[in-house]
């Protein structure tokens, strides 16, 4: 047991810590996004946010900036589509719903991801992933109290639901490519392509639907401060995720990502929001879900149960 501890610390603990760090960054972004949207539109915000992020990551690559493999660019091109659609839909939703409602609906990628893994790869995730996703979802319900949502005539909630589904898709895509990519290079290609796609979409909307998007207040300090902070968040988060998803499979990653709502709630508490008993209990459930998904107890219990059931039925088959 002692001999395996260093290997566990290096091969498993660091990727998990990287994911937790990314969720902390994400959790701090909801309030900033809502404030920045007062000065711009969702598409411009996504374009500027990822554009700022790529400018921050580019110096970290140095000479490797012009030596990124074609495989990594392919990953960035594909992931960028999902990121653009997901961030765009989620940001659009924040124009009409509260940040707490957005945080809950977005976190629905937690149960979406294991189901998509099953559908795409035809392989059922580990039992611990299902249990962890269920416990995390229960925690999200207690934390956000979403029972006031109707989804009737509210485009914001539907857009955010679409964002949650696309987030699950992006998690699966990134999980496929990340093991063979350098984290910084993968983050850079994702940032470049998302900024590019958003820019193309912005030009199309401004050309054919000029009245759809509100004008951007380029002189607003709130706008530029929000863009700088959100760009820093997305740059760091994509690097951390590129590193973590090299070893952590998508179904387990989605449960860890649920910590985003916990961090958002904690930051909201510091800002003056009250969590209440339900919020505290929900946060505790999400933390418990991470431990459930990352330990082998549930998997061992499940396989032992299957073995015992099989061993009870096998003598009957032999006698026949």
N, C-alpha and C positions, 0 to 999 in steps of 0.2 A: 504494500500500500504506500509506503513512504517513497519507494523508488519511482512510483508513477506520478507523484505530486509535481515535480518540476516539469515533466512533460505536459501535464494538464495545465499548469500555469502558463506555459509558453504557447501551446497550440490551441487552447480553448478559452482561457480567461481573457487574454488580450483582445481577441475578436469580440467577445461579449461586452467588454468594457468599451470598446470602440462604438458598438451599437448603442449602448446606454448613453454615451456622450452625444451621439447623433440625435437621439430622441430628446435629450435635454435641450439641444439647440433648436430642434423643431418646436418643442413646447413653448419656447420663448418667442416664437415668431407670430403667433396668432394675433396678439394684441397689436404688434407693429404693423402687420398687414392691414388690419382694420383701420388703423390711423392713417397709413399711407394712401389707402384707397380714397380718402377724402380729397386728395390732390391729383389723382390720375385714374386710369381705367385698368382693368385686370390684365389685358394683353400687354400694355406698355409696362406694367409692373413686373410681369414675368420676364419680358425681354430685358429690361434694365437690371433686374435682380440677377439673372444668370449671366448677363454681360459683365456686370461688376464682379461676379464670382470667377469668371474665366480670367479676368485681368489679375485677380489675386493668386490664382493657381499657376498661371503661366510662368512667373519668375521662379517658382519652385522646381520647374522642370529643367531650366537651364538649356543646355545644348540638346537635351532629349526632346525638346519641344518640336523639333523638326525631324525626329527619328521615331515617331510613334508608329507602331506596326499597323498594317492594314486591318488586322483582326480587331484591334482595339477601336479603330475608327468605325468598323462595322458595328461593334457593340454600341458605340456612342450614337451612331445614326439611328439604330433601332430603339435604344433606350430613350433617345431624345424625343421620339414621337410620343411615347407613353408619358414621359415627364411633362412635355408641353401640354398635352391634353389634360393630364391630371392636375398640374398646378394651375392651368388656366381655368378649368372647371371649378376647382376649389376656391380660387381667388374670386371668381365671378359670384360664387355662392355667398361669399362673405359680404357682398354688397347689400344683401337683403336679409341675412340671418345673423344671429349673434355668434360671437367667437366660441362660446361654450357649445352651442348646437353644432357648429361647424366641426369642432374638435371631436364630438361624439360620432357624427355621421362619417367623417373621414376615417376614424378608427375602425369602421366596419370592415376595412381590409383585413383585420385580424381573423374573422371567420371566413372571409372570402378566399384568402390565400391557400389554406390547406385543401379547400374544395377544388380550386383551380389546379393545384398541383396534381390532384387525383385525376381531374378531367384531361389535363394536358399530357401528363406522363403515364397515365394509366396505372399508377402505383400509389397505393394508399400510404399516407404519411404515418409516422410512428404514433402509437396510441397516446403518448405523452403530448404530442402536438395537438391532437384533438381535445384532450382534457384541458390543456393549457389555454387553447383558444376559447373553449367554453367558459372557463373560469374568468379569463380576461374580459370576455363579452359581458358577463354578469357584473364584473367590476365597472365596466364602462356605463352600463345601465344605471347602477347606483351612483356613479360619479356625476353623470350628466343629467339624469332624470329626464329622458327624452319623451315622456308620455304626452307632452303638450304638442308634439310635432304631428301634423296632420298629413303632410305631403299633398294637400289638395290646393291647387292653384299657386303653390309657392315654388317658383322656378329655382330659387336659391337652394332649397333642400334637395330637389331633384338633381341639380348640377353638382352638389357636394356628394350625393350618393354615387353619381357617375365618377366623380373624382376618386372615391374610395375603391371602386371596382378597378379603375385604371391604375391606382397605386398598387393593388395586388398583382396586376399584370406586369407592372414595372419591376416589382420585387422578384418575380419569377424569371423575367428576362435577364435582370442583372445577376441573379444567382447562377444563371447558365454561363454567362460570359466572364464574370469576375475571377474565377479560379485561374484563368490563363492570362489575366491582364495585370499590369502594374497599377496600383490604386490611384496614384496621382494622374497617370496618363488616361485611365478610364474616366476619372472625374473631369479632366479637362475636355475630353471629347464629348461627354454628356453635356457639359456646360455650353460648349461651343454650339452644338447642334440644337439644344433647347433655345438658346438665344436666337439662333438663325431661324428656326421654325416660327418662333414667336414674332420675329421681325417680318417675315413673309406674311404671316397672318394679319399683322397690324397694317401693312401696306394694302392688302386686299380689302380689309374692312374699311379703311379710310378712303379707298377708291370707290368701292361699290355701295357701302353703307356708312356714309360719313356722319350720320346723325345717331348711329347706334352707340358709339363710345363717347363718354364725356371728355372734355378737353383736359389736358395735363397742365398743371400750374408749375412750370419749370423754374419759377423763382422761389418756390416754397422750400424753406429749410427743413420742414417736416418731411417733405418728399425726398430730398437728397439724403437726409439722415436715415430715413427708413430704408432707402435703396442700399446705402452703404452697409447698414447692419444686416439686412436680409441677404445681401450678396456675400457677406462674410459667413453668415450661417450656412448658406447653401454650398459654399466652397469647402468649408471644413466638414460639413455633413457628408458630402459626396466622397471626399477622400476617406473618411472614416468607414463609410459603408462599402467602398471599393475594397478596402482592406478586410473588413469583417466578412463580407459575403463570399470571400474566397474559400472559407471553411464552414460557415454557418448556412445550412440549407434554408430555403425560403419559408417553409412551414414554421420552423423554429424562430426565424427572424421576425416574422409577423407578430408573434406573441411578445417578443422583446420590444417591438415598435410601439406596443400599446402603452408603454411607459411614457410616451409623448403626452398623453392626456393627463397623467399624474403630474408631470412637471408643469404642464400648462395650468393645472389647478393650483399647484403650490405657488407659482408665480402670480396667479390671480389672487390668491390669499394674501400674499405680501402686498398686492396693490389695493387690498381692501375688500375683496370678495369673501363671503362666508361659505365654507364648505359644508358644515353641518355633519350630522352623524352619518347620513347616507354617503356623502362625499368622502369622508374619512374611511368608511368601510369599503367603498368602491376602490379607492386607492390601494388599500391593503389587499384586496382580492387580485388586483392587477399585478402587484408585486409577487403575491403567492403564485400567480399563473406563470410568471417567469421562472420561478424555482421549480415548478412542476414540469415545465417543458424542458428544463436544462438538467434535470436529474433522471436517473435510469429507474427510479423506484416504480413509476407507473408502468413502464415498458416491461420490467421484470415481473411485476404482479400480473400483467395481462398474459404474458407468455407462459408463466407458471400455471395460470388458470386454464389456458388452452391445453397445456401438456397434461394436466390432471384430468380434464374432460376427455382428451384423446386416450389416455391410459385406461380410463374406465370403460370406454366403448370398445377398445381393441380386443379384450378377451372374448367378448361376445361374438366379434367377427371371426376370431380364430376357431371358436367352437362350432360355428356354422360351416 
